[in-house]
Amino acid sequence: MWSDAMTAEQAKQYSPLALAFLGDSVYECMVREQLLREGNRPARELHAAAVAHVCAAYQSYAVERVLSMLTEEEQDILRRGRNASGASVPKHASPADYRKATGFECLFGYLWLCGRKERLAELFAVIWAEAPTTEAPHVISEISE
């Protein structure tokens, strides 16, 4: 089921919000696995750390970390997601952060569908390597300012 990669043309047939729907879970799974590999901690601590890394403000920050290394095709996918309409902005996110986060999730969904797991790992490694040293939500929210 998830091992059958699509062509870029097939993946581009999905709406940006559908790609973001998938990309959100792909990215969250990567975050959760990374946190778990870093050490055995209580589930509530793992959850709090994961939430801090998957919120719109952090994903907006992540876009800025990888933007310069994206191909033109990847930038187009990110832009499609960022410009997608129809999603209401949660009260804890700024509209700008939420749009960037949607673009980020769109890109991760697209890369997953295309079977580009190595590229996902490359982007994730850059994001994680430059992650703030604390998982406190107030620090994450300051990233976007």
DARA-V753184 format. One record per backbone hydrogen bond with DSSP energy under -1.0 kcal/mol. CO is the residue of the C=O (numbers start at 1). NH is the residue of the N-H. Records with the same first field share a line. If there is no record, write none. Layout:
CO = NH + NH
This chain:
7 = 11
8 = 12
10 = 13
11 = 14
15 = 19
16 = 20
17 = 21
18 = 22
19 = 23
20 = 24
22 = 26
23 = 27
24 = 28
25 = 29
26 = 30
27 = 31
28 = 32
29 = 33
30 = 34
31 = 35
32 = 36
33 = 37
34 = 38
36 = 39
42 = 46
43 = 47
44 = 48
45 = 49
46 = 50
47 = 51
48 = 52
49 = 53
50 = 54
55 = 59
56 = 60
57 = 61
58 = 62
59 = 63
60 = 64
61 = 65
62 = 66
63 = 67
66 = 69
67 = 70
71 = 75
72 = 76
73 = 77
74 = 78
75 = 79
76 = 80
77 = 81
78 = 82
79 = 83
90 = 93
94 = 98
95 = 99
96 = 100
97 = 101
98 = 102
99 = 103
100 = 104
101 = 105
102 = 106
103 = 107
104 = 108
105 = 109
106 = 110
107 = 111
108 = 112
109 = 113
110 = 114
111 = 116
112 = 115
113 = 6
115 = 117
116 = 120
117 = 121
118 = 122
119 = 123
120 = 124
121 = 125
122 = 126
123 = 127
124 = 128
125 = 129
126 = 130
128 = 131
136 = 139 + 140
137 = 141
138 = 142
140 = 143
142 = 145
